[in-house]
Amino acid sequence: MKRILLNSSMLVKVLALVFLMFLSQVPLSMIGGVIAERSGARESAERELAQSYAGQQTIIGPILVVPYVERWTDITRDGKNREASRVKRSQSHIQLVFPEKMRIDGELTPDKRYRGIFTVLFYGFRARVEGNFAPFDPAAIHGEVEGSTIEVGMPVLALSMGDVRGLQGAPKLSLAGDAAAFLPRVPLLPDDTRFAQSVHAPMPPAAQQAWTKHQQLDFKIDLALTGQSRLGIAPIATETTAHITSSWKHPSFGGSFLATKRVVNEDGFVADWAVSSLSTAARSQVTRLATGSKEAASGPLDSFDVTLVDPLDVYALTGRAVKYGLLFVALTIMAAFMFEVLRQLRLHLVQYGLVALSITLFFLLLLALSEKIDFGIAYGIATAASVTLLAVYFSAALGSIARGVGLGFFVGLLYAALYGLLLSEDNALLLGSVLLFGLLAFLMIATRKVDWYALSAAPEPAAQ
């Protein structure tokens, strides 16, 4: 009698199915580990390409690096003879002069590079940077020693970027209407600073003349730069404006200043920025960077950024999909259990286990396919394979092709809903909540007349 009660008890079976559902979390966790491992390999590929090609770029400049010498005389007196001695001393310094106005007009062209099976997003940036330096007053430089004199030398124009290897040819420079050529590194700066590893241009004759006469210096730079996914620009001018366009439809705007105007559509994006030096600490931060100050690494550099984002990051999408894996197993088992209850059929726990395993393998199949082909196509193939397998299996297990196709159709709807959740990250919570509420409502309505006590009761003993 106890054996008959155990085999027929609906409560025991429900508890066993709940245990089976949570047991399916083990292979799901293993698949999650595989996704993390593959994502780490992709990040390694990104680092390798950054080391051999170019990394992320942040443009700083142009800036005038002004050398000057401070001279003074030390007067000391001998303690015995009270005789005074004079020692002339000097010390070299630099002063950074930032633009008064700077405007960047550029275009970001997306480009993809490959390392093994991994795709890494790069860009080409072609831009014109133009503006001016206000007339320079040497009296603005104050010495560190009282009574010292200042001798100002001829400056150089410095231009810094995150990775100088990304330069596509030498930038073309016009300074005070005169052409100038860029040279490697930046003299006058400490060799261990990022600025020193960038490029500089000596002052051409017209610029030297304007500088000595304390006149305004106009500049114009045509720049071609390659970088990896992210482009940042430091707003170092008194007034910095930028206008950037691209054919990429999935930008992410970040940094310390968001775009004042942006349009994103099927043709790409257009974005504009306008930043005043009153609202940023970029100048003081760049000064610390250029001089090698220990405070230089105290925080991120103020900049406005745009990043070209891959909307179908297969590892991020597959990882998010796996988070719904337990829910999918539970809903599929629930659907099969409803057929068993409402149609008075019998399904073994082994059959439920095979169904749960087929659902978990869907995510592994999705990962493997999406590494080779487009994510949408991979998702469709994995869904078709999983739904077909379950429909064929349920047709035999439930003794009806119609029932098998019906359950397969139900699972297909779940996969379609999951795809919508993956592509609508901003609305994922709302869509997921509506989906769960709808399924629960359907379950409650479908079983509202079921006598669960009768289903779980032991069978009456046969009359003798």
Summary of the structure (lengths in Angstrom):
residues: 464
radius of gyration: 34.7
end to end distance: 15.4
largest distance: 137.6
contacts: 1406
relative contact order: 0.13
helix: 44%
strand: 30%
